[in-house]
Amino acid sequence: MKAFILVLLLVSVNLTASEKAPNHSIPKETFPGWKCKDGYVQKWSKCVKIKVPKHGKLLEDGKGWNCNEGYERYRGTCRKARSRNIK
């Protein structure tokens, strides 16, 4: 039984090690051996481009986005900021 588990473990490690890094990634020392470039985010085993909406900008860390001045986040978009009158 122990031998079977060892063989299973070795096979799974070998499969993981042989996986190719996805497009838009760079090598990394730790698991999984790659990370996504700026402007991309990891989704499962792929790097997916971050969709920055109109009137938005990519954050400096390259991992997200924010709205430009005068705009606010709203349902994945940037809309003109509402004025807030406080009485």
N, CA, C and O atoms as a CHARMM CRD file, in Angstrom:
* protein
*
  348
    1    1 MET  N      0.82600  -1.19400   0.00000 PROA 1      0.00000
    2    1 MET  CA     0.00000   0.00000   0.00000 PROA 1      0.00000
    3    1 MET  C      0.87100   1.25900   0.00000 PROA 1      0.00000
    4    1 MET  O      0.57900   2.21400  -0.71900 PROA 1      0.00000
    5    2 LYS  N      1.94200   1.26300   0.80600 PROA 2      0.00000
    6    2 LYS  CA     2.83100   2.42500   0.86700 PROA 2      0.00000
    7    2 LYS  C      3.51400   2.64600  -0.47700 PROA 2      0.00000
    8    2 LYS  O      3.70000   3.78500  -0.90700 PROA 2      0.00000
    9    3 ALA  N      3.88800   1.54400  -1.14100 PROA 3      0.00000
   10    3 ALA  CA     4.54100   1.65800  -2.44900 PROA 3      0.00000
   11    3 ALA  C      3.58300   2.27200  -3.47000 PROA 3      0.00000
   12    3 ALA  O      3.99400   3.08900  -4.29400 PROA 3      0.00000
   13    4 PHE  N      2.32700   1.88700  -3.41700 PROA 4      0.00000
   14    4 PHE  CA     1.32500   2.42600  -4.33600 PROA 4      0.00000
   15    4 PHE  C      1.16000   3.93000  -4.13000 PROA 4      0.00000
   16    4 PHE  O      1.08500   4.68600  -5.09900 PROA 4      0.00000
   17    5 ILE  N      1.10400   4.35900  -2.88800 PROA 5      0.00000
   18    5 ILE  CA     0.96400   5.78100  -2.57400 PROA 5      0.00000
   19    5 ILE  C      2.19800   6.54600  -3.04700 PROA 5      0.00000
   20    5 ILE  O      2.07800   7.65000  -3.57800 PROA 5      0.00000
   21    6 LEU  N      3.37400   5.96900  -2.85800 PROA 6      0.00000
   22    6 LEU  CA     4.60900   6.60500  -3.29700 PROA 6      0.00000
   23    6 LEU  C      4.62400   6.77300  -4.81200 PROA 6      0.00000
   24    6 LEU  O      4.99300   7.83300  -5.31800 PROA 6      0.00000
   25    7 VAL  N      4.22500   5.73500  -5.53400 PROA 7      0.00000
   26    7 VAL  CA     4.18700   5.80300  -7.00000 PROA 7      0.00000
   27    7 VAL  C      3.18200   6.86400  -7.44200 PROA 7      0.00000
   28    7 VAL  O      3.46500   7.64000  -8.35400 PROA 7      0.00000
   29    8 LEU  N      2.02300   6.90400  -6.81100 PROA 8      0.00000
   30    8 LEU  CA     1.00100   7.88800  -7.13200 PROA 8      0.00000
   31    8 LEU  C      1.52500   9.30300  -6.89000 PROA 8      0.00000
   32    8 LEU  O      1.29100  10.20000  -7.70000 PROA 8      0.00000
   33    9 LEU  N      2.22100   9.49700  -5.79500 PROA 9      0.00000
   34    9 LEU  CA     2.79500  10.79100  -5.46500 PROA 9      0.00000
   35    9 LEU  C      3.84100  11.20800  -6.49700 PROA 9      0.00000
   36    9 LEU  O      3.84400  12.35100  -6.95300 PROA 9      0.00000
   37   10 LEU  N      4.71800  10.29000  -6.86300 PROA 10     0.00000
   38   10 LEU  CA     5.75500  10.59600  -7.85000 PROA 10     0.00000
   39   10 LEU  C      5.15500  10.94000  -9.20600 PROA 10     0.00000
   40   10 LEU  O      5.63700  11.85200  -9.87700 PROA 10     0.00000
   41   11 VAL  N      4.12900  10.23700  -9.61200 PROA 11     0.00000
   42   11 VAL  CA     3.47200  10.50900 -10.88500 PROA 11     0.00000
   43   11 VAL  C      2.82700  11.88500 -10.85700 PROA 11     0.00000
   44   11 VAL  O      2.95000  12.64100 -11.82000 PROA 11     0.00000
   45   12 SER  N      2.13900  12.22700  -9.76600 PROA 12     0.00000
   46   12 SER  CA     1.47700  13.53100  -9.69800 PROA 12     0.00000
   47   12 SER  C      2.49200  14.66600  -9.65200 PROA 12     0.00000
   48   12 SER  O      2.25600  15.71200 -10.25600 PROA 12     0.00000
   49   13 VAL  N      3.60400  14.49800  -8.96300 PROA 13     0.00000
   50   13 VAL  CA     4.65000  15.51200  -8.92600 PROA 13     0.00000
   51   13 VAL  C      5.25000  15.69100 -10.30200 PROA 13     0.00000
   52   13 VAL  O      5.49700  16.81800 -10.73200 PROA 13     0.00000
   53   14 ASN  N      5.48600  14.59500 -10.99700 PROA 14     0.00000
   54   14 ASN  CA     6.05200  14.65800 -12.34000 PROA 14     0.00000
   55   14 ASN  C      5.11100  15.37300 -13.30400 PROA 14     0.00000
   56   14 ASN  O      5.56300  16.16300 -14.13300 PROA 14     0.00000
   57   15 LEU  N      3.81800  15.10900 -13.20700 PROA 15     0.00000
   58   15 LEU  CA     2.85600  15.78200 -14.06900 PROA 15     0.00000
   59   15 LEU  C      2.84500  17.27800 -13.79800 PROA 15     0.00000
   60   15 LEU  O      2.79800  18.07700 -14.73400 PROA 15     0.00000
   61   16 THR  N      2.88700  17.66500 -12.52600 PROA 16     0.00000
   62   16 THR  CA     2.88700  19.07500 -12.16600 PROA 16     0.00000
   63   16 THR  C      4.15500  19.75700 -12.66800 PROA 16     0.00000
   64   16 THR  O      4.09100  20.86400 -13.20300 PROA 16     0.00000
   65   17 ALA  N      5.29500  19.11400 -12.50100 PROA 17     0.00000
   66   17 ALA  CA     6.56600  19.70200 -12.91400 PROA 17     0.00000
   67   17 ALA  C      6.65700  19.83600 -14.42000 PROA 17     0.00000
   68   17 ALA  O      7.33700  20.73100 -14.92200 PROA 17     0.00000
   69   18 SER  N      5.97900  18.95400 -15.15300 PROA 18     0.00000
   70   18 SER  CA     6.08000  18.98900 -16.60300 PROA 18     0.00000
   71   18 SER  C      5.09900  19.97000 -17.23100 PROA 18     0.00000
   72   18 SER  O      5.17200  20.21700 -18.43400 PROA 18     0.00000
   73   19 GLU  N      4.17800  20.53900 -16.44600 PROA 19     0.00000
   74   19 GLU  CA     3.24800  21.51500 -16.99000 PROA 19     0.00000
   75   19 GLU  C      4.01500  22.73700 -17.47500 PROA 19     0.00000
   76   19 GLU  O      4.95100  23.19300 -16.81900 PROA 19     0.00000
   77   20 LYS  N      3.61900  23.25600 -18.61300 PROA 20     0.00000
   78   20 LYS  CA     4.26700  24.43800 -19.14800 PROA 20     0.00000
   79   20 LYS  C      3.67600  25.68200 -18.50600 PROA 20     0.00000
   80   20 LYS  O      2.49600  25.72000 -18.15700 PROA 20     0.00000
   81   21 ALA  N      4.51100  26.69300 -18.35700 PROA 21     0.00000
   82   21 ALA  CA     4.02000  27.97000 -17.85100 PROA 21     0.00000
   83   21 ALA  C      3.09300  28.57600 -18.90600 PROA 21     0.00000
   84   21 ALA  O      3.35200  28.45400 -20.10300 PROA 21     0.00000
   85   22 PRO  N      2.02000  29.22400 -18.46700 PROA 22     0.00000
   86   22 PRO  CA     1.07100  29.79200 -19.43600 PROA 22     0.00000
   87   22 PRO  C      1.63100  31.04300 -20.12400 PROA 22     0.00000
   88   22 PRO  O      2.63000  31.61700 -19.69000 PROA 22     0.00000
   89   23 ASN  N      0.97600  31.43800 -21.18200 PROA 23     0.00000
   90   23 ASN  CA     1.32200  32.69700 -21.84400 PROA 23     0.00000
   91   23 ASN  C      1.17700  33.83700 -20.83900 PROA 23     0.00000
   92   23 ASN  O      0.35900  33.76200 -19.92300 PROA 23     0.00000
   93   24 HSD  N      1.96300  34.88100 -21.01100 PROA 24     0.00000
   94   24 HSD  CA     1.92600  36.08600 -20.17700 PROA 24     0.00000
   95   24 HSD  C      2.35200  35.80800 -18.73900 PROA 24     0.00000
   96   24 HSD  O      1.86100  36.45000 -17.81000 PROA 24     0.00000
   97   25 SER  N      3.26400  34.85400 -18.55200 PROA 25     0.00000
   98   25 SER  CA     3.78600  34.55100 -17.21800 PROA 25     0.00000
   99   25 SER  C      5.30700  34.65600 -17.22100 PROA 25     0.00000
  100   25 SER  O      5.94500  34.66100 -18.27400 PROA 25     0.00000
  101   26 ILE  N      5.87200  34.73900 -16.01900 PROA 26     0.00000
  102   26 ILE  CA     7.32000  34.76100 -15.84700 PROA 26     0.00000
  103   26 ILE  C      7.69400  33.70300 -14.81400 PROA 26     0.00000
  104   26 ILE  O      6.89500  33.39400 -13.93000 PROA 26     0.00000
  105   27 PRO  N      8.90400  33.14300 -14.91600 PROA 27     0.00000
  106   27 PRO  CA     9.31700  32.09100 -13.98400 PROA 27     0.00000
  107   27 PRO  C      9.38200  32.58500 -12.53400 PROA 27     0.00000
  108   27 PRO  O      9.63000  33.76300 -12.27500 PROA 27     0.00000
  109   28 LYS  N      9.15700  31.66200 -11.60500 PROA 28     0.00000
  110   28 LYS  CA     9.17300  31.95700 -10.17200 PROA 28     0.00000
  111   28 LYS  C      9.73200  30.73700  -9.46300 PROA 28     0.00000
  112   28 LYS  O      9.51700  29.61200  -9.91400 PROA 28     0.00000
  113   29 GLU  N     10.44100  30.93400  -8.37000 PROA 29     0.00000
  114   29 GLU  CA    11.08500  29.83300  -7.63600 PROA 29     0.00000
  115   29 GLU  C     10.09200  28.92300  -6.91200 PROA 29     0.00000
  116   29 GLU  O     10.33600  27.72200  -6.78900 PROA 29     0.00000
  117   30 THR  N      8.98800  29.47300  -6.43800 PROA 30     0.00000
  118   30 THR  CA     8.04900  28.69100  -5.63900 PROA 30     0.00000
  119   30 THR  C      6.89100  28.17100  -6.49700 PROA 30     0.00000
  120   30 THR  O      6.70600  28.58700  -7.64000 PROA 30     0.00000
  121   31 PHE  N      6.12400  27.25800  -5.91500 PROA 31     0.00000
  122   31 PHE  CA     4.98600  26.65400  -6.60400 PROA 31     0.00000
  123   31 PHE  C      4.01900  27.73500  -7.05600 PROA 31     0.00000
  124   31 PHE  O      3.74200  28.62700  -6.25400 PROA 31     0.00000
  125   32 PRO  N      3.49700  27.73300  -8.23900 PROA 32     0.00000
  126   32 PRO  CA     3.57900  26.69600  -9.26300 PROA 32     0.00000
  127   32 PRO  C      4.74800  26.85100 -10.23300 PROA 32     0.00000
  128   32 PRO  O      4.76200  26.19700 -11.27600 PROA 32     0.00000
  129   33 GLY  N      5.71900  27.69100  -9.92000 PROA 33     0.00000
  130   33 GLY  CA     6.88200  27.85000 -10.78300 PROA 33     0.00000
  131   33 GLY  C      6.77100  29.00400 -11.76300 PROA 33     0.00000
  132   33 GLY  O      7.65900  29.20200 -12.59300 PROA 33     0.00000
  133   34 TRP  N      5.68700  29.77000 -11.67600 PROA 34     0.00000
  134   34 TRP  CA     5.47700  30.92300 -12.54100 PROA 34     0.00000
  135   34 TRP  C      4.50500  31.88800 -11.86000 PROA 34     0.00000
  136   34 TRP  O      3.77100  31.51700 -10.94400 PROA 34     0.00000
  137   35 LYS  N      4.52300  33.13800 -12.33500 PROA 35     0.00000
  138   35 LYS  CA     3.52600  34.11400 -11.89300 PROA 35     0.00000
  139   35 LYS  C      3.15000  34.96200 -13.09800 PROA 35     0.00000
  140   35 LYS  O      3.92200  35.08300 -14.05000 PROA 35     0.00000
  141   36 CYS  N      1.98300  35.53300 -13.05000 PROA 36     0.00000
  142   36 CYS  CA     1.49800  36.32700 -14.17500 PROA 36     0.00000
  143   36 CYS  C      2.20700  37.67100 -14.24100 PROA 36     0.00000
  144   36 CYS  O      2.54800  38.26700 -13.21900 PROA 36     0.00000
  145   37 LYS  N      2.41800  38.12900 -15.46000 PROA 37     0.00000
  146   37 LYS  CA     3.01400  39.44600 -15.67400 PROA 37     0.00000
  147   37 LYS  C      2.03800  40.52300 -15.22200 PROA 37     0.00000
  148   37 LYS  O      0.84700  40.26400 -15.04800 PROA 37     0.00000
  149   38 ASP  N      2.56100  41.74600 -15.03400 PROA 38     0.00000
  150   38 ASP  CA     1.69600  42.86900 -14.68700 PROA 38     0.00000
  151   38 ASP  C      0.62200  43.04200 -15.75400 PROA 38     0.00000
  152   38 ASP  O      0.87800  42.90700 -16.95100 PROA 38     0.00000
  153   39 GLY  N     -0.58100  43.34500 -15.28800 PROA 39     0.00000
  154   39 GLY  CA    -1.69900  43.50900 -16.21300 PROA 39     0.00000
  155   39 GLY  C     -2.46600  42.22900 -16.44100 PROA 39     0.00000
  156   39 GLY  O     -3.46000  42.21200 -17.16700 PROA 39     0.00000
  157   40 TYR  N     -1.99700  41.13100 -15.80800 PROA 40     0.00000
  158   40 TYR  CA    -2.66000  39.83500 -15.91900 PROA 40     0.00000
  159   40 TYR  C     -2.89400  39.27200 -14.52200 PROA 40     0.00000
  160   40 TYR  O     -2.15000  39.58200 -13.59100 PROA 40     0.00000
  161   41 VAL  N     -3.90900  38.46100 -14.37900 PROA 41     0.00000
  162   41 VAL  CA    -4.22500  37.83700 -13.10000 PROA 41     0.00000
  163   41 VAL  C     -4.36300  36.33200 -13.31600 PROA 41     0.00000
  164   41 VAL  O     -4.80700  35.88400 -14.37300 PROA 41     0.00000
  165   42 GLN  N     -3.97800  35.55700 -12.30200 PROA 42     0.00000
  166   42 GLN  CA    -4.04000  34.10100 -12.42000 PROA 42     0.00000
  167   42 GLN  C     -5.46600  33.60700 -12.23300 PROA 42     0.00000
  168   42 GLN  O     -6.11800  33.91300 -11.23500 PROA 42     0.00000
  169   43 LYS  N     -5.93300  32.85300 -13.18900 PROA 43     0.00000
  170   43 LYS  CA    -7.21900  32.15000 -13.11800 PROA 43     0.00000
  171   43 LYS  C     -6.91800  30.70200 -13.41800 PROA 43     0.00000
  172   43 LYS  O     -6.62400  30.34900 -14.56000 PROA 43     0.00000
  173   44 TRP  N     -6.99000  29.85200 -12.39500 PROA 44     0.00000
  174   44 TRP  CA    -6.60900  28.44800 -12.48400 PROA 44     0.00000
  175   44 TRP  C     -5.16600  28.35000 -12.94400 PROA 44     0.00000
  176   44 TRP  O     -4.26700  28.78400 -12.22500 PROA 44     0.00000
  177   45 SER  N     -4.91900  27.79100 -14.12100 PROA 45     0.00000
  178   45 SER  CA    -3.54500  27.63100 -14.59500 PROA 45     0.00000
  179   45 SER  C     -3.25300  28.52700 -15.79400 PROA 45     0.00000
  180   45 SER  O     -2.40800  28.20700 -16.63000 PROA 45     0.00000
  181   46 LYS  N     -3.96000  29.65100 -15.87100 PROA 46     0.00000
  182   46 LYS  CA    -3.77800  30.59500 -16.97200 PROA 46     0.00000
  183   46 LYS  C     -3.56700  32.00400 -16.43000 PROA 46     0.00000
  184   46 LYS  O     -3.88300  32.29400 -15.27600 PROA 46     0.00000
  185   47 CYS  N     -3.03300  32.86800 -17.27400 PROA 47     0.00000
  186   47 CYS  CA    -2.92800  34.28900 -16.97300 PROA 47     0.00000
  187   47 CYS  C     -3.91900  35.02000 -17.86200 PROA 47     0.00000
  188   47 CYS  O     -3.81200  34.97500 -19.08800 PROA 47     0.00000
  189   48 VAL  N     -4.87700  35.68900 -17.24800 PROA 48     0.00000
  190   48 VAL  CA    -5.94500  36.36500 -17.97100 PROA 48     0.00000
  191   48 VAL  C     -5.74000  37.87500 -17.85900 PROA 48     0.00000
  192   48 VAL  O     -5.47300  38.39300 -16.77500 PROA 48     0.00000
  193   49 LYS  N     -5.86600  38.57000 -18.97600 PROA 49     0.00000
  194   49 LYS  CA    -5.67100  40.01700 -19.00200 PROA 49     0.00000
  195   49 LYS  C     -6.71900  40.70700 -18.13000 PROA 49     0.00000
  196   49 LYS  O     -7.90200  40.37100 -18.17800 PROA 49     0.00000
  197   50 ILE  N     -6.26700  41.67200 -17.33600 PROA 50     0.00000
  198   50 ILE  CA    -7.17600  42.47100 -16.51700 PROA 50     0.00000
  199   50 ILE  C     -7.87200  43.46100 -17.44700 PROA 50     0.00000
  200   50 ILE  O     -7.22000  44.19400 -18.19100 PROA 50     0.00000
  201   51 LYS  N     -9.18900  43.47200 -17.39500 PROA 51     0.00000
  202   51 LYS  CA    -9.95900  44.37300 -18.24800 PROA 51     0.00000
  203   51 LYS  C    -10.15100  45.69600 -17.50900 PROA 51     0.00000
  204   51 LYS  O    -10.92100  45.78400 -16.55300 PROA 51     0.00000
  205   52 VAL  N     -9.44100  46.71300 -17.96900 PROA 52     0.00000
  206   52 VAL  CA    -9.53900  48.04200 -17.36600 PROA 52     0.00000
  207   52 VAL  C    -10.60300  48.81700 -18.13600 PROA 52     0.00000
  208   52 VAL  O    -10.48000  48.99000 -19.34800 PROA 52     0.00000
  209   53 PRO  N    -11.65600  49.29000 -17.44400 PROA 53     0.00000
  210   53 PRO  CA   -12.73700  49.98000 -18.15100 PROA 53     0.00000
  211   53 PRO  C    -12.33400  51.39100 -18.59600 PROA 53     0.00000
  212   53 PRO  O    -11.31100  51.93000 -18.17300 PROA 53     0.00000
  213   54 LYS  N    -13.15500  51.95500 -19.44500 PROA 54     0.00000
  214   54 LYS  CA   -12.97900  53.34100 -19.87100 PROA 54     0.00000
  215   54 LYS  C    -12.95800  54.22000 -18.62200 PROA 54     0.00000
  216   54 LYS  O    -13.74200  53.99600 -17.70100 PROA 54     0.00000
  217   55 HSD  N    -12.09100  55.19600 -18.58000 PROA 55     0.00000
  218   55 HSD  CA   -11.89800  56.10000 -17.44100 PROA 55     0.00000
  219   55 HSD  C    -11.26300  55.39400 -16.24500 PROA 55     0.00000
  220   55 HSD  O    -11.39100  55.85400 -15.11000 PROA 55     0.00000
  221   56 GLY  N    -10.58200  54.27900 -16.49600 PROA 56     0.00000
  222   56 GLY  CA    -9.87800  53.55600 -15.44200 PROA 56     0.00000
  223   56 GLY  C     -8.40200  53.44300 -15.76400 PROA 56     0.00000
  224   56 GLY  O     -7.97800  53.72400 -16.88400 PROA 56     0.00000
  225   57 LYS  N     -7.62300  53.03000 -14.77600 PROA 57     0.00000
  226   57 LYS  CA    -6.17800  52.84200 -14.97800 PROA 57     0.00000
  227   57 LYS  C     -5.71700  51.63700 -14.17900 PROA 57     0.00000
  228   57 LYS  O     -6.27400  51.31900 -13.12900 PROA 57     0.00000
  229   58 LEU  N     -4.69300  50.97300 -14.69200 PROA 58     0.00000
  230   58 LEU  CA    -4.09300  49.82300 -14.02800 PROA 58     0.00000
  231   58 LEU  C     -3.33800  50.30000 -12.79100 PROA 58     0.00000
  232   58 LEU  O     -2.65400  51.32200 -12.84500 PROA 58     0.00000
  233   59 LEU  N     -3.45100  49.58100 -11.68600 PROA 59     0.00000
  234   59 LEU  CA    -2.73200  49.94300 -10.46800 PROA 59     0.00000
  235   59 LEU  C     -1.23400  49.74000 -10.65900 PROA 59     0.00000
  236   59 LEU  O     -0.81200  48.96400 -11.51700 PROA 59     0.00000
  237   60 GLU  N     -0.43800  50.43300  -9.86500 PROA 60     0.00000
  238   60 GLU  CA     1.01900  50.33500  -9.97300 PROA 60     0.00000
  239   60 GLU  C      1.53000  48.91300  -9.79800 PROA 60     0.00000
  240   60 GLU  O      2.51000  48.52400 -10.43300 PROA 60     0.00000
  241   61 ASP  N      0.86400  48.12000  -8.92800 PROA 61     0.00000
  242   61 ASP  CA     1.32300  46.74200  -8.71600 PROA 61     0.00000
  243   61 ASP  C      0.92600  45.81000  -9.85700 PROA 61     0.00000
  244   61 ASP  O      1.33200  44.64800  -9.88700 PROA 61     0.00000
  245   62 GLY  N      0.13100  46.32500 -10.79700 PROA 62     0.00000
  246   62 GLY  CA    -0.25200  45.54000 -11.96400 PROA 62     0.00000
  247   62 GLY  C     -1.27500  44.45700 -11.67600 PROA 62     0.00000
  248   62 GLY  O     -1.51100  43.59300 -12.52000 PROA 62     0.00000
  249   63 LYS  N     -1.88700  44.48800 -10.50200 PROA 63     0.00000
  250   63 LYS  CA    -2.80100  43.41000 -10.10700 PROA 63     0.00000
  251   63 LYS  C     -4.27400  43.81200 -10.08200 PROA 63     0.00000
  252   63 LYS  O     -5.12500  43.00500  -9.70700 PROA 63     0.00000
  253   64 GLY  N     -4.58200  45.02000 -10.46700 PROA 64     0.00000
  254   64 GLY  CA    -5.96900  45.46500 -10.43800 PROA 64     0.00000
  255   64 GLY  C     -6.09200  46.81500 -11.11100 PROA 64     0.00000
  256   64 GLY  O     -5.15500  47.27600 -11.76300 PROA 64     0.00000
  257   65 TRP  N     -7.24200  47.45400 -10.95600 PROA 65     0.00000
  258   65 TRP  CA    -7.46200  48.75400 -11.56100 PROA 65     0.00000
  259   65 TRP  C     -8.26200  49.64600 -10.62700 PROA 65     0.00000
  260   65 TRP  O     -8.90000  49.18300  -9.68100 PROA 65     0.00000
  261   66 ASN  N     -8.20700  50.93700 -10.92200 PROA 66     0.00000
  262   66 ASN  CA    -8.94900  51.93100 -10.17100 PROA 66     0.00000
  263   66 ASN  C     -9.46500  52.96400 -11.15500 PROA 66     0.00000
  264   66 ASN  O     -8.94900  53.07200 -12.26700 PROA 66     0.00000
  265   67 CYS  N    -10.46800  53.71700 -10.76300 PROA 67     0.00000
  266   67 CYS  CA   -11.01700  54.75000 -11.63900 PROA 67     0.00000
  267   67 CYS  C    -10.19700  56.03000 -11.56100 PROA 67     0.00000
  268   67 CYS  O     -9.59400  56.34600 -10.53600 PROA 67     0.00000
  269   68 ASN  N    -10.19300  56.75900 -12.67700 PROA 68     0.00000
  270   68 ASN  CA    -9.53100  58.05700 -12.72600 PROA 68     0.00000
  271   68 ASN  C    -10.26000  59.04400 -11.80800 PROA 68     0.00000
  272   68 ASN  O    -11.39600  58.80300 -11.40000 PROA 68     0.00000
  273   69 GLU  N     -9.60100  60.13800 -11.49600 PROA 69     0.00000
  274   69 GLU  CA   -10.19600  61.16900 -10.64700 PROA 69     0.00000
  275   69 GLU  C    -11.48700  61.66800 -11.28600 PROA 69     0.00000
  276   69 GLU  O    -11.54900  61.88700 -12.49600 PROA 69     0.00000
  277   70 GLY  N    -12.51500  61.84500 -10.46200 PROA 70     0.00000
  278   70 GLY  CA   -13.81000  62.30100 -10.95500 PROA 70     0.00000
  279   70 GLY  C    -14.74000  61.17200 -11.34000 PROA 70     0.00000
  280   70 GLY  O    -15.87900  61.40000 -11.74900 PROA 70     0.00000
  281   71 TYR  N    -14.23700  59.92100 -11.20400 PROA 71     0.00000
  282   71 TYR  CA   -15.03600  58.73800 -11.51300 PROA 71     0.00000
  283   71 TYR  C    -15.03000  57.79100 -10.33100 PROA 71     0.00000
  284   71 TYR  O    -14.12000  57.82400  -9.50200 PROA 71     0.00000
  285   72 GLU  N    -16.04600  56.95000 -10.25600 PROA 72     0.00000
  286   72 GLU  CA   -16.13700  55.96900  -9.17800 PROA 72     0.00000
  287   72 GLU  C    -16.42300  54.59500  -9.75400 PROA 72     0.00000
  288   72 GLU  O    -17.01400  54.46300 -10.82600 PROA 72     0.00000
  289   73 ARG  N    -15.99100  53.56600  -9.01800 PROA 73     0.00000
  290   73 ARG  CA   -16.25600  52.18500  -9.45300 PROA 73     0.00000
  291   73 ARG  C    -17.74200  51.89000  -9.33000 PROA 73     0.00000
  292   73 ARG  O    -18.38500  52.23700  -8.33900 PROA 73     0.00000
  293   74 TYR  N    -18.26900  51.24400 -10.35500 PROA 74     0.00000
  294   74 TYR  CA   -19.66900  50.85400 -10.34600 PROA 74     0.00000
  295   74 TYR  C    -19.84600  49.64100 -11.24100 PROA 74     0.00000
  296   74 TYR  O    -19.76200  49.74900 -12.46400 PROA 74     0.00000
  297   75 ARG  N    -20.09000  48.48700 -10.63400 PROA 75     0.00000
  298   75 ARG  CA   -20.36300  47.23900 -11.36700 PROA 75     0.00000
  299   75 ARG  C    -19.33800  46.94300 -12.46300 PROA 75     0.00000
  300   75 ARG  O    -19.70500  46.65100 -13.60100 PROA 75     0.00000
  301   76 GLY  N    -18.06500  47.01900 -12.11700 PROA 76     0.00000
  302   76 GLY  CA   -17.00400  46.68200 -13.06300 PROA 76     0.00000
  303   76 GLY  C    -16.70100  47.77700 -14.07200 PROA 76     0.00000
  304   76 GLY  O    -15.96600  47.55100 -15.03300 PROA 76     0.00000
  305   77 THR  N    -17.26800  48.97500 -13.85800 PROA 77     0.00000
  306   77 THR  CA   -17.00900  50.10100 -14.75000 PROA 77     0.00000
  307   77 THR  C    -16.60800  51.31200 -13.91400 PROA 77     0.00000
  308   77 THR  O    -16.56400  51.25800 -12.68500 PROA 77     0.00000
  309   78 CYS  N    -16.31700  52.40200 -14.61200 PROA 78     0.00000
  310   78 CYS  CA   -16.08100  53.69000 -13.95600 PROA 78     0.00000
  311   78 CYS  C    -17.14800  54.64900 -14.44700 PROA 78     0.00000
  312   78 CYS  O    -17.26000  54.91300 -15.64400 PROA 78     0.00000
  313   79 ARG  N    -17.92700  55.16600 -13.51700 PROA 79     0.00000
  314   79 ARG  CA   -18.94900  56.13700 -13.90900 PROA 79     0.00000
  315   79 ARG  C    -18.61000  57.48000 -13.26800 PROA 79     0.00000
  316   79 ARG  O    -17.89100  57.54700 -12.27100 PROA 79     0.00000
  317   80 LYS  N    -19.14200  58.54200 -13.85800 PROA 80     0.00000
  318   80 LYS  CA   -18.90200  59.87900 -13.34000 PROA 80     0.00000
  319   80 LYS  C    -19.34800  59.91300 -11.87900 PROA 80     0.00000
  320   80 LYS  O    -20.45000  59.48000 -11.54200 PROA 80     0.00000
  321   81 ALA  N    -18.48000  60.43100 -11.02800 PROA 81     0.00000
  322   81 ALA  CA   -18.78500  60.46600  -9.59100 PROA 81     0.00000
  323   81 ALA  C    -19.95200  61.39500  -9.32600 PROA 81     0.00000
  324   81 ALA  O    -20.06000  62.48100  -9.89600 PROA 81     0.00000
  325   82 ARG  N    -20.81500  60.93900  -8.45000 PROA 82     0.00000
  326   82 ARG  CA   -21.95900  61.74900  -8.05700 PROA 82     0.00000
  327   82 ARG  C    -21.51800  62.76700  -7.01300 PROA 82     0.00000
  328   82 ARG  O    -20.68900  62.46400  -6.15600 PROA 82     0.00000
  329   83 SER  N    -22.06200  63.95000  -7.08700 PROA 83     0.00000
  330   83 SER  CA   -21.72800  64.93600  -6.04900 PROA 83     0.00000
  331   83 SER  C    -22.48500  64.54700  -4.78200 PROA 83     0.00000
  332   83 SER  O    -23.62400  64.08400  -4.83800 PROA 83     0.00000
  333   84 ARG  N    -21.84600  64.74000  -3.66800 PROA 84     0.00000
  334   84 ARG  CA   -22.45600  64.34900  -2.38400 PROA 84     0.00000
  335   84 ARG  C    -22.69900  65.59800  -1.55900 PROA 84     0.00000
  336   84 ARG  O    -21.77800  66.16500  -0.97200 PROA 84     0.00000
  337   85 ASN  N    -23.94600  66.01100  -1.52500 PROA 85     0.00000
  338   85 ASN  CA   -24.32500  67.17500  -0.72700 PROA 85     0.00000
  339   85 ASN  C    -24.68600  66.72500   0.67400 PROA 85     0.00000
  340   85 ASN  O    -25.65400  65.98900   0.87100 PROA 85     0.00000
  341   86 ILE  N    -23.92200  67.15900   1.62500 PROA 86     0.00000
  342   86 ILE  CA   -24.15800  66.78600   3.02700 PROA 86     0.00000
  343   86 ILE  C    -24.68300  68.01300   3.75300 PROA 86     0.00000
  344   86 ILE  O    -24.05200  69.06900   3.75300 PROA 86     0.00000
  345   87 LYS  N    -25.83400  67.86100   4.36600 PROA 87     0.00000
  346   87 LYS  CA   -26.44500  68.99500   5.09600 PROA 87     0.00000
  347   87 LYS  C    -26.30100  68.80700   6.57500 PROA 87     0.00000
  348   87 LYS  O    -26.74900  69.65000   7.35100 PROA 87     0.00000
